[in-house]
């Protein structure tokens, strides 16, 4: 049975090298600024880290490491008119089969206040992407591919410089946003060019949260991604936060996977865990996926400032 699954992965990766570079993250609501630079600093200044171990127990399965730091310049301002800009740096390291990919994104966001608590945010990111191909790890199907097969039993490195743009309407209780990644389609590149131009990716995100009582709050999030060479990606999650300390939730990636979420809030750190199960009809490996998340606020503790505030997305 595993040979069948391996053949499926090999064929998928030989169709287009970038097909496997789509980053699936069940806890996408905790990584808003990675997908949209306009949401940089939306939750204030913080540090985030995530580890995703996909299809546990299968050799060559994707392994993802993510870290980011965001600075809302208003956290450094003591004046009556705080600065309305934010800066961030995201680093993602991804291993999948014969490919090792490292992506760095520097992001900037500026917000325009349109209501007492509502703002329009505009953002831009500059991404530097380095992809390493290990020709010793190519499968039989990949070795016969005329593009990557030429690097059989050798190594290749490619660098790509590109841009991301985005905008968002934000409020303490909701957000609606849209972003475009790879605006320049990877036209600025160097090294061993073993991949065609990167397709543009459109990303729509939205969320709503509300405190029902002093000890109970709800949060729900939605993401929709389009990409020319891949099927549309739709996923959503729903979480219940109890006593501002523990959250339980679940999520669904349409046609791909279901997940169950558990998290704990401490004053100085937010910790989350996801157990993800692929759907049988997705023809993916039956192995489970684990995600571990940590978010550390840099200036504000995970404590409500008023009775209506919700501490997670």
Backbone torsions as a table, in degrees:
resi	resn	phi	psi	omega
1	UNK	NA	-39.6	-178.7
2	UNK	-64.3	-30.3	178.2
3	UNK	-64.2	-36.0	178.6
4	UNK	-65.4	-44.6	179.2
5	UNK	-63.4	-41.2	179.6
6	UNK	-63.0	-39.6	178.3
7	UNK	-63.1	-40.7	179.3
8	UNK	-61.2	-45.5	-179.8
9	UNK	-64.0	-43.1	-177.9
10	UNK	-62.3	-43.9	179.2
11	UNK	-63.5	-43.1	-179.7
12	UNK	-59.4	-42.7	-176.7
13	UNK	-75.9	-26.1	-179.5
14	UNK	-78.8	-20.9	178.0
15	UNK	-64.4	-47.6	176.4
16	UNK	-156.3	130.0	-176.9
17	UNK	-63.1	-27.8	-177.5
18	UNK	-83.0	-10.0	-178.8
19	UNK	-60.0	-38.1	-178.9
20	UNK	-83.0	-3.3	-177.3
21	UNK	-86.7	-1.5	173.3
22	UNK	-66.2	128.6	-175.8
23	UNK	-93.9	111.9	175.7
24	UNK	-93.0	125.5	178.3
25	UNK	-136.8	115.7	-178.4
26	UNK	-64.6	-33.6	179.9
27	UNK	-93.0	45.4	-176.6
28	UNK	-61.3	-25.7	-179.1
29	UNK	-68.8	-15.7	176.2
30	UNK	-94.6	0.5	-178.2
31	UNK	-128.5	40.6	-173.5
32	UNK	-58.1	-41.7	-174.4
33	UNK	-71.8	-22.2	176.6
34	UNK	-67.0	-39.5	-178.7
35	UNK	-84.4	-22.9	-179.4
36	UNK	-145.9	112.1	-178.5
37	UNK	-61.9	-22.4	179.9
38	UNK	-65.7	-21.4	-179.2
39	UNK	-91.8	10.3	175.1
40	UNK	-62.0	128.0	178.8
41	UNK	78.6	6.2	-178.5
42	UNK	-60.4	-36.0	177.8
43	UNK	-101.5	21.9	179.8
44	UNK	84.6	-172.7	-180.0
45	UNK	-77.5	132.0	-177.4
46	UNK	-162.9	166.2	172.3
47	UNK	-117.3	137.1	-179.3
48	UNK	-129.0	143.5	174.8
49	UNK	-140.6	142.6	-178.9
50	UNK	-145.7	141.3	173.2
51	UNK	-126.1	128.0	178.5
52	UNK	-123.2	117.4	178.4
53	UNK	-107.9	101.1	-172.9
54	UNK	-92.5	138.5	177.6
55	UNK	54.5	59.3	-175.6
56	UNK	-53.6	133.2	176.5
57	UNK	94.0	-2.6	-179.7
58	UNK	-106.7	124.9	-177.0
59	UNK	-63.9	131.5	179.4
60	UNK	83.6	4.2	179.9
61	UNK	-70.0	154.0	-177.0
62	UNK	-60.4	139.1	175.3
63	UNK	-132.5	123.4	-173.6
64	UNK	-122.3	134.1	174.8
65	UNK	-122.9	134.4	-177.4
66	UNK	-136.9	139.6	174.4
67	UNK	-145.7	144.1	178.8
68	UNK	-150.2	156.7	172.4
69	UNK	-136.0	133.9	-178.8
70	UNK	-126.5	141.5	177.8
71	UNK	-126.6	115.5	169.8
72	UNK	-86.2	114.1	-173.7
73	UNK	-61.2	-21.5	177.8
74	UNK	-63.3	-24.8	178.4
75	UNK	-67.4	-18.5	179.8
76	UNK	-99.8	-4.2	-175.6
77	UNK	-98.0	137.1	177.8
78	UNK	-114.8	5.4	-177.8
79	UNK	-83.1	173.9	-179.5
80	UNK	-72.1	-26.5	180.0
81	UNK	-114.9	85.9	-174.5
82	UNK	-65.2	152.2	177.3
83	UNK	-61.5	139.5	-175.5
84	UNK	-112.0	37.0	179.1
85	UNK	-121.1	159.0	179.1
86	UNK	-145.4	148.8	179.5
87	UNK	-128.2	150.2	179.3
88	UNK	-154.4	157.0	174.6
89	UNK	-133.1	126.6	177.8
90	UNK	-116.6	136.6	176.3
91	UNK	-129.5	124.9	179.3
92	UNK	-127.6	129.3	178.4
93	UNK	-119.3	123.9	-172.2
94	UNK	-131.1	132.2	176.4
95	UNK	-119.1	126.3	178.5
96	UNK	-148.7	109.2	-179.8
97	UNK	62.8	-125.8	-177.5
98	UNK	-84.2	0.5	-174.4
99	UNK	-110.0	140.4	172.5
100	UNK	-126.7	120.8	-173.1
101	UNK	-122.6	131.4	175.9
102	UNK	-123.0	126.4	-176.6
103	UNK	-124.5	131.4	175.7
104	UNK	-121.8	130.5	-178.8
105	UNK	-127.8	120.4	171.3
106	UNK	-97.8	125.0	-173.6
107	UNK	-123.6	152.1	177.6
108	UNK	-137.1	137.4	179.0
109	UNK	-136.1	145.4	176.0
110	UNK	-132.3	139.5	-177.4
111	UNK	-118.3	144.9	177.6
112	UNK	-117.0	120.4	-177.9
113	UNK	-74.6	123.1	179.3
114	UNK	-116.0	-2.2	177.4
115	UNK	-160.1	178.6	-177.7
116	UNK	-58.5	-39.1	-179.3
117	UNK	-126.6	3.2	-176.0
118	UNK	-105.6	139.3	-178.9
119	UNK	-141.8	151.0	169.7
120	UNK	-101.5	128.7	-178.2
121	UNK	-115.4	137.5	175.2
122	UNK	-120.9	138.2	-176.6
123	UNK	-144.0	156.7	176.7
124	UNK	-142.1	142.0	177.8
125	UNK	-129.4	146.6	174.2
126	UNK	-112.8	121.2	-176.0
127	UNK	-112.1	137.4	173.4
128	UNK	-118.7	120.9	-173.3
129	UNK	-121.1	124.6	176.7
130	UNK	-117.4	126.6	-178.5
131	UNK	-120.5	127.5	179.3
132	UNK	-112.6	130.4	178.8
133	UNK	-109.1	123.4	177.0
134	UNK	-98.2	101.9	-177.6
135	UNK	-65.8	-15.1	177.7
136	UNK	-77.4	-14.3	-177.4
137	UNK	-105.5	7.9	179.4
138	UNK	-68.2	140.4	174.0
139	UNK	-79.1	173.1	179.9
140	UNK	-60.4	-40.8	-178.9
141	UNK	-66.9	-40.7	179.7
142	UNK	-69.3	-35.7	-179.6
143	UNK	-63.3	-27.6	179.4
144	UNK	-85.9	-6.4	177.6
145	UNK	-72.4	129.2	-175.4
146	UNK	-65.5	-21.0	-177.7
147	UNK	-85.0	-57.2	-177.6
148	UNK	-87.6	-20.5	-177.7
149	UNK	-63.3	-24.4	-179.7
150	UNK	-67.2	-14.1	-179.4
151	UNK	-102.1	18.4	178.4
152	UNK	-58.4	131.7	-179.7
153	UNK	63.3	24.4	175.4
154	UNK	-144.5	-172.9	-179.5
155	UNK	-124.0	153.5	176.6
156	UNK	-141.4	146.3	179.3
157	UNK	-132.1	136.0	179.9
158	UNK	-133.7	139.8	178.5
159	UNK	-121.1	138.9	-179.1
160	UNK	-133.0	132.3	174.8
161	UNK	-111.5	129.2	-177.0
162	UNK	-149.9	-175.7	-173.5
163	UNK	-136.2	149.0	174.9
164	UNK	-125.3	144.5	176.6
165	UNK	-134.0	155.3	-179.7
166	UNK	-164.5	164.3	174.6
167	UNK	-144.3	158.4	-176.9
168	UNK	-155.9	149.0	169.3
169	UNK	-108.0	119.5	-173.2
170	UNK	-125.2	152.8	179.8
171	UNK	-153.1	155.1	177.4
172	UNK	-55.6	-24.5	-177.4
173	UNK	-106.9	-8.9	179.9
174	UNK	-158.4	161.7	173.3
175	UNK	-151.0	148.7	174.2
176	UNK	-136.0	127.5	-173.5
177	UNK	-146.3	158.0	175.8
178	UNK	-144.7	138.0	-179.2
179	UNK	-140.1	157.5	174.4
180	UNK	-125.5	123.5	176.9
181	UNK	-102.6	155.5	-179.6
182	UNK	58.1	50.1	-177.9
183	UNK	-56.6	-38.3	-177.1
184	UNK	-91.3	6.7	177.5
185	UNK	56.3	30.1	177.0
186	UNK	69.3	25.5	-176.9
187	UNK	-68.5	-26.6	178.9
188	UNK	-94.4	103.3	-177.4
189	UNK	-144.4	166.1	179.2
190	UNK	-152.8	173.3	-179.4
191	UNK	84.9	-151.2	178.6
192	UNK	-82.1	104.3	-175.6
193	UNK	-82.2	87.6	-178.6
194	UNK	-104.4	11.4	177.4
195	UNK	-132.0	145.4	176.2
196	UNK	-73.2	178.6	178.2
197	UNK	-52.4	144.8	175.8
198	UNK	-76.3	133.2	176.4
199	UNK	-75.5	149.0	174.8
200	UNK	-67.8	147.8	-179.7
201	UNK	-123.0	125.4	175.1
202	UNK	-98.9	131.5	-175.4
203	UNK	-129.3	117.0	175.3
204	UNK	-107.5	128.1	177.9
205	UNK	-128.5	145.8	176.8
206	UNK	-152.9	153.7	179.0
207	UNK	-158.3	157.1	177.2
208	UNK	-143.3	137.9	176.7
209	UNK	-142.0	154.2	-177.3
210	UNK	-160.0	141.5	176.5
211	UNK	-89.7	117.1	-179.1
212	UNK	-82.5	-30.7	177.9
213	UNK	-158.0	-174.7	-179.9
214	UNK	-65.3	-26.3	-174.9
215	UNK	-116.6	5.9	-177.0
216	UNK	-143.1	129.9	177.8
217	UNK	-140.9	153.7	-179.7
218	UNK	-121.2	148.3	175.3
219	UNK	-145.1	133.7	177.2
220	UNK	-135.1	143.9	-175.6
221	UNK	-137.9	153.3	-176.2
222	UNK	-140.8	140.7	175.2
223	UNK	-139.8	137.6	178.7
224	UNK	-132.6	123.9	-178.3
225	UNK	-122.3	137.7	175.8
226	UNK	-119.9	142.7	178.1
227	UNK	-154.5	134.8	-170.2
228	UNK	-58.4	-38.8	-173.3
229	UNK	-98.1	9.1	-179.4
230	UNK	-136.8	156.3	175.1
231	UNK	-63.7	154.8	176.9
232	UNK	-62.3	144.2	-179.3
233	UNK	-110.6	119.6	178.5
234	UNK	-125.2	126.3	176.4
235	UNK	-148.3	155.3	-179.1
236	UNK	-151.7	161.6	176.5
237	UNK	-143.8	163.7	-179.0
238	UNK	-141.6	129.6	-176.9
239	UNK	-131.4	147.2	173.9
240	UNK	-117.3	121.7	179.1
241	UNK	-101.9	124.0	-176.5
242	UNK	-114.0	129.0	176.1
243	UNK	56.4	25.9	-178.7
244	UNK	55.3	25.6	-175.4
245	UNK	-131.0	-41.5	-175.5
246	UNK	-127.5	136.1	173.1
247	UNK	-123.3	144.6	175.5
248	UNK	-125.5	144.5	-178.7
249	UNK	-166.8	179.9	177.8
250	UNK	-149.6	162.3	-179.9
251	UNK	-148.7	166.0	-179.1
252	UNK	-143.9	130.6	171.3
253	UNK	-106.0	111.3	-169.3
254	UNK	-56.7	127.6	179.6
255	UNK	71.3	4.2	-175.7
256	UNK	-124.2	-55.1	-171.1
257	UNK	-160.2	159.0	170.1
258	UNK	-116.9	154.4	178.4
259	UNK	-143.8	157.3	177.3
260	UNK	-122.7	135.0	-171.6
261	UNK	-121.0	143.2	177.0
262	UNK	-140.5	136.2	180.0
263	UNK	-147.6	157.7	179.3
264	UNK	-131.8	134.8	177.9
265	UNK	-107.6	125.3	169.6
266	UNK	-115.3	162.3	-178.8
267	UNK	-55.4	-32.5	-174.5
268	UNK	-109.7	-0.6	-178.5
269	UNK	-159.6	149.6	174.4
270	UNK	-118.6	126.7	-177.0
271	UNK	-121.8	131.0	-179.3
272	UNK	-131.4	150.3	177.8
273	UNK	-136.5	141.7	178.4
274	UNK	-130.1	134.9	173.2
275	UNK	-113.4	113.9	-173.5
276	UNK	-112.4	136.4	179.7
277	UNK	-121.1	124.7	177.6
278	UNK	-71.6	150.4	177.3
279	UNK	-81.8	144.8	-178.0
280	UNK	-59.2	-39.5	-175.7
281	UNK	-75.6	-4.6	179.2
282	UNK	-81.7	-11.7	-179.8
283	UNK	61.1	23.9	175.0
284	UNK	-89.7	170.3	176.5
285	UNK	-59.0	142.9	-178.6
286	UNK	-76.1	-6.8	-178.1
287	UNK	-64.5	148.7	-178.5
288	UNK	-80.3	165.8	178.1
289	UNK	-124.7	139.9	178.9
290	UNK	-120.6	139.2	176.0
291	UNK	-128.9	135.2	176.6
292	UNK	-123.7	132.1	-174.6
293	UNK	-130.1	143.5	172.4
294	UNK	-139.2	132.9	177.1
295	UNK	-127.2	125.1	-178.8
296	UNK	-117.1	111.2	175.6
297	UNK	-69.2	139.7	-174.4
298	UNK	-90.3	-26.2	-177.3
299	UNK	-128.0	-30.5	-175.8
300	UNK	-113.5	130.3	179.1
301	UNK	-75.2	161.7	177.2
302	UNK	-78.3	65.1	179.7
303	UNK	-134.9	136.6	-178.9
304	UNK	-61.6	139.2	172.8
305	UNK	-93.3	-19.3	173.0
306	UNK	-151.8	169.4	-172.6
307	UNK	-68.4	-18.6	-177.2
308	UNK	-95.1	-6.1	-176.8
309	UNK	-74.2	141.5	173.8
310	UNK	-115.6	134.4	-167.6
311	UNK	-91.3	-6.2	179.2
312	UNK	-136.1	162.0	168.5
313	UNK	-107.8	NA	NA
